[in-house]
């Protein structure tokens, strides 16, 4: 059963708003966080703490941004549904060919 596109539009807009608020707050914390990490990466830091800081920096740099929120346009949502349905039909057809 498909959800109401209007509902999904509003849900995705709300998610985007919350995400924007969090990103703005994190952006404010970035200078302090970088200074703290820089301190932990100095050679005179505890080796175990230094190693954890190094691993954190490397993982944070290489990790994708995270799960997408989804479109806030009803037409885009419906287009995604059509695409998903086409993929499901294709998968069902391919499965029907397998004995």
C-alpha positions as CSV (number, residue, x, y, z in Angstrom):
1,X,0.0,0.0,0.0
2,X,1.4,3.4,-0.9
3,X,1.5,6.2,1.6
4,X,0.0,9.5,1.0
5,X,2.4,11.7,-1.0
6,X,1.4,14.9,0.9
7,X,2.2,13.1,4.2
8,X,5.6,12.0,2.9
9,X,6.4,15.5,1.6
10,X,5.7,17.0,5.0
11,X,7.5,14.2,6.8
12,X,10.6,14.7,4.6
13,X,10.5,18.5,5.0
14,X,10.3,18.0,8.8
15,X,13.3,15.6,8.7
16,X,15.2,18.1,6.6
17,X,14.5,20.9,9.0
18,X,15.7,18.9,12.0
19,X,18.8,17.8,10.0
20,X,19.5,21.4,9.1
21,X,19.3,22.5,12.8
22,X,21.6,19.7,13.9
23,X,24.1,20.5,11.1
24,X,24.1,24.2,12.1
25,X,24.9,23.2,15.7
26,X,27.6,20.8,14.7
27,X,29.1,23.4,12.4
28,X,29.5,25.7,15.5
29,X,31.3,22.9,17.4
30,X,33.7,22.1,14.6
31,X,36.5,24.5,15.6
32,X,36.6,23.2,19.2
33,X,36.4,19.6,18.0
34,X,39.3,20.1,15.6
35,X,41.4,21.8,18.2
36,X,40.7,18.9,20.6
37,X,41.6,16.3,18.0
38,X,44.8,18.3,17.1
39,X,45.8,18.1,20.7
40,X,45.2,14.4,20.9
41,X,47.2,13.8,17.7
42,X,50.4,15.4,19.1
43,X,53.3,13.0,19.7
44,X,53.3,13.6,23.5
45,X,49.7,12.4,23.8
46,X,48.9,9.0,25.4
47,X,49.6,6.5,22.6
48,X,46.3,4.6,23.1
49,X,44.3,7.9,23.1
50,X,46.3,9.1,20.1
51,X,45.7,5.9,18.2
52,X,41.9,6.2,18.8
53,X,42.0,9.9,17.7
54,X,43.8,8.9,14.5
55,X,41.3,6.1,13.8
56,X,38.4,8.4,14.5
57,X,39.7,11.1,12.1
58,X,40.4,8.6,9.3
59,X,37.0,6.9,9.7
60,X,35.2,10.3,9.8
61,X,36.9,11.4,6.7
62,X,36.0,8.3,4.8
63,X,32.5,7.6,6.0
64,X,29.6,8.6,3.7
65,X,27.3,11.4,4.9
66,X,24.6,8.9,6.0
67,X,21.1,7.9,5.0
68,X,19.3,10.2,2.6
69,X,16.1,11.9,3.6
70,X,14.2,11.6,0.4
71,X,12.5,14.1,-1.9
72,X,10.1,16.8,-0.6
73,X,8.4,17.1,-4.0
74,X,5.3,14.9,-4.5
75,X,6.1,14.3,-8.1
76,X,9.6,13.1,-7.2
77,X,8.1,10.7,-4.6
78,X,5.7,9.3,-7.2
79,X,8.5,8.9,-9.7
80,X,10.5,7.0,-7.1
81,X,7.5,4.7,-6.5
82,X,7.1,4.1,-10.2
83,X,10.8,3.3,-10.4
84,X,10.6,0.9,-7.4
85,X,7.5,-0.8,-8.9
86,X,9.3,-1.3,-12.3
87,X,12.2,-2.8,-10.5
88,X,9.9,-5.2,-8.6
89,X,8.1,-6.2,-11.8
90,X,11.5,-6.8,-13.5
91,X,12.7,-8.9,-10.5
92,X,9.5,-10.9,-10.5
93,X,9.8,-11.5,-14.3
94,X,13.4,-12.7,-13.9
95,X,12.4,-14.9,-11.0
96,X,9.6,-16.5,-13.1
97,X,12.3,-17.5,-15.7
98,X,14.1,-19.6,-13.1
99,X,12.8,-23.2,-12.8
